[in-house]
Amino acid sequence: MTAEEFHDETLPAEPAKTAHFCSMCGPKFCSMRISQDIRDQFGGLSEQQIVAGMDRKSAEFKKAGGKVYLPSPILGGPGDRSDLTVGS
């Protein structure tokens, strides 16, 4: 089964067949849409340009500490934003 077939199966209503997201993620985060956005923006790049871009992002990640999960800020400490309300 292709991703497009799965998409159409999970959203059986006819208007949903043209939606750029599936029922698993939704419109705000969808790996299918993100992948298409990346292809649209960077599809014409050469293999060398792609590797150079990944190398830059790798260096940026290492410079920032190389951690996927960063520690949570201490409430009331630097970086604490718990006083903000939704929509501010």
C-alpha positions in Angstrom: 0.0 0.0 0.0 1.4 3.4 -0.9 1.2 6.5 1.4 -1.4 8.0 -1.0 -3.6 4.9 -0.9 -3.3 4.9 2.9 -4.2 8.6 3.0 -7.3 8.0 0.9 -8.3 5.0 2.9 -8.0 6.8 6.3 -10.0 9.9 5.0 -12.7 8.3 2.9 -14.7 11.5 2.2 -14.2 12.6 -1.3 -13.0 16.2 -0.4 -10.4 14.7 1.9 -8.7 12.9 -1.0 -7.1 16.3 -1.9 -6.1 17.1 1.7 -2.4 17.5 2.2 -2.5 15.5 5.5 -3.7 12.2 6.7 -5.9 11.2 9.7 -2.8 10.1 11.7 -1.2 13.6 12.1 -3.6 16.3 11.1 -3.0 19.6 9.3 -0.6 21.2 11.8 2.0 18.4 11.7 2.1 15.9 8.9 5.2 14.0 7.8 3.6 13.6 4.4 3.1 17.4 4.0 6.5 18.2 5.5 8.2 15.8 3.1 6.4 17.4 0.1 7.3 20.9 1.3 11.0 19.8 1.5 10.8 18.3 -2.0 9.2 21.5 -3.3 11.8 23.8 -1.7 14.9 21.7 -2.1 14.1 19.1 -4.8 16.5 20.7 -7.3 19.6 20.4 -5.1 22.5 18.2 -6.1 23.6 15.4 -3.9 26.7 17.5 -2.9 24.5 20.4 -1.8 22.2 18.1 0.2 25.2 16.6 2.0 26.7 20.0 2.6 23.4 21.2 4.2 23.2 18.1 6.4 26.8 18.7 7.5 26.0 22.3 8.4 23.0 21.2 10.5 25.1 18.5 12.2 27.7 21.1 13.2 25.0 23.4 14.5 23.5 20.5 16.6 27.0 19.6 18.0 27.7 23.3 18.8 24.4 23.5 20.7 25.5 20.6 22.9 24.5 17.6 20.8 21.5 16.8 23.0 18.1 15.9 21.7 16.3 16.5 25.0 17.3 19.7 26.8 16.7 20.2 30.5 13.5 21.9 31.6 13.9 25.4 33.0 13.6 25.7 36.7 10.3 27.4 37.6 11.0 31.0 38.7 14.6 30.7 37.2 16.1 32.1 34.0 14.0 31.1 31.0 10.9 30.4 33.1 7.8 31.4 31.1 5.2 29.9 33.4 3.7 33.3 34.0 2.6 33.6 30.4 -1.0 32.7 29.6 -2.2 31.0 26.5 -2.4 33.3 23.6 0.1 35.9 25.0 
